[in-house]
């Protein structure tokens, strides 16, 4: 833009003063604020336009300054000096050379972050929608259909083909086992339809094959319609083919798998010539029997002191005799010297084992069986009576020892239940298991509850087991640490059980011959065990001392009590002997132990009435005496005072005798004491010889355990403190 154009933009009143005028350059005409802003804006616009023009035409930017002239007359615009020039304000434009580089770096960083996020999302999606293909080959298709639900209902593509495998077996799969695939992708399996019955099979030359070779070929190609028939033949060796017959419906040139054929094989000659077998060994006899299956050979053994065991002493036919097929040859063999069967009834199991290792001429087979009434490791019976002389090829005797009653463990899975119960039933038990499926978060087949565990049971017990279906989500259980109860008294454990909410503590009585009455015996879970299950339970057993045996009335009560004792730690065995008696059938008329404490492994014998006898005749009533005059009263003599009353009651804190409190002191060694207590909690009431005191019951507070009445004379009266008293 030239000077002329620039100056022409000003109005007459706003033009600058010409040079040389009377006013100075620093003085400008006063303008209104709005007019000044507008003028400055226009001036800035003109400057920007000029810079753009200079950038496009370099010649124009170097052109000389043009004076402000015009065609206007002096009358119309004020005069202006030809040397007056208006300079544009100076503007410095700076270009940032690194701007685009930083911009590219920033875009690259954001792009990288986006790629990483996309990769993470991709792998998470892949993990949630990917499964590993199991191995289905050689499995039944029905099993696979069931298992398909366990692998998130993956669809199956089934192709059925004929093969030599049985129908329903999977013979191929795609993808292979172990490959990870999308859960929506179908698994292709090839299932066998079994052999194709219409397939044409090339037949081998049966005449060059034995019966065993033909059987192998038949099984390999699933030729189920091939049938064997046997015939005697004087020339063709045994088990070789005599002839082959095809029914009218079968064509040997185009033999299908469904066609039938009959193959006749030789039994060998129709007769067997028997040579002189006297003196042959047992091995030679076995070879003869194997080579001549058409005749029956019976072996008899007789004792002989000089001929070796197994050698032939005699034969039922003379040498050279020919026996027809089906006839019998009897061979008499030496059994050596006869073997006397020992008496095992008085031997321990370890002694029988040692004897079995020493005896070469008698095989002793030791068998362990569960028994209801015979103690563990005690002798039960032997298959051959003691003292009997055995004359046999390989004489043997079975010796049975008792395993006691079965011990039931805490089972983990249903498979453990079935396996263990089957093993116990094989050893003489007759246990029954009732398995009930229940809803649970535990893996399928896990035992949730069982009616009997950590105890011995009767041989005919029915055990109920709850097995998990595995159909619930696993809840979050707070871990519970099992305390150490070994140093606690029963009352302390009971108080802890009342105060503890996250652990169920069950207190039980357990017969024990090594622990004092009420003393801690054991606990079901070791101290420090962490239980992370629903409703955790721990059982704490305290000693019940030694069992107290009552006098039973019926055999039913007896058996029930014995089982109850054994369920609580005893190991009683018993023997029931039925005797002729007039008491009601089933009543006990005699027992070996009663009204006493016994050891845990006591063997108790009871006699039970058969009820097959008549009761004894009633004693005849005596005739009434005639009325006689009353005798005169005897002279009055001083009488002895009545025997003192001996009042006794007891609780867990001691005994009250005649109002005097006597604490239970196991260490009381005072021989003058009337009442003492031993380490098992047995109270002994001793009276001097010749002393008699009546013992009567008294009314006692509710917290006292028991009272009793009876008579103590010249000896000892024994009472048991109940097992719930603390040690």
Secondary structure, 3 states (H helix, E strand, C coil): CCHHHHHHCCCCCCCCCCCCCCCCCCCCCCCCHHHHHHHHHHHHHHHHHHHHHHHHCHHHHCCCCCCCCCCCCCCCCCCCCCCCCCCCCCCCCCCCCCHHHHHHHHHHHHHHHHHHHHHHHHHHHHHHCEEECCCCCCCEHHHHHHHHHHHCCCCEEEEEECCCCCCCEEEEEECCCCCEEECCCCEEEEEECCCCCCCECCCCCHHHCEHHHHHHHHHHCCCCCEEEEEEECCCCCCCEEEEEEECCCCCHHHCECCCCEEEEEEEECCEEEECCCCCCCHHHHHHHHHHCCCCEEEEEEECCCCCCCCCEEEECCCCCEEEECCCEEEEEEECCCCEECCCCCCCCHHHHHHHHHHCCCCEEEEEEECCCCCCCCCEEEECCCCCCEECCCCCEEEEEEECCCCEECCCCEHHHHHHHHHHHHHCCCCCEEEEEEECCCCCCCEEEEECCCCEECCCCCEEEEEEECCCCCCCCCCCEECCCCCCCCHHHHHHHHHHCCCCEEEEEEECCCCCCCCCEEEECCCCCCEECCCCCEEEEEEECCCCEECCCCEHHHHHHHHHHHHHCCCCCEEEEEEECCCCCCCEEEEECCCCEECCCCCEEEEEEECCCCCCCCCCCCCCCCCCCCCCCCCCCCCCCCCCCEEEEEEECCEEEECCEEEECCCCCCCCCCCEEECCCCEEEEECCCCCEEEEECCCCCCCCCEECCEEEECCEEEEECCCCCCC
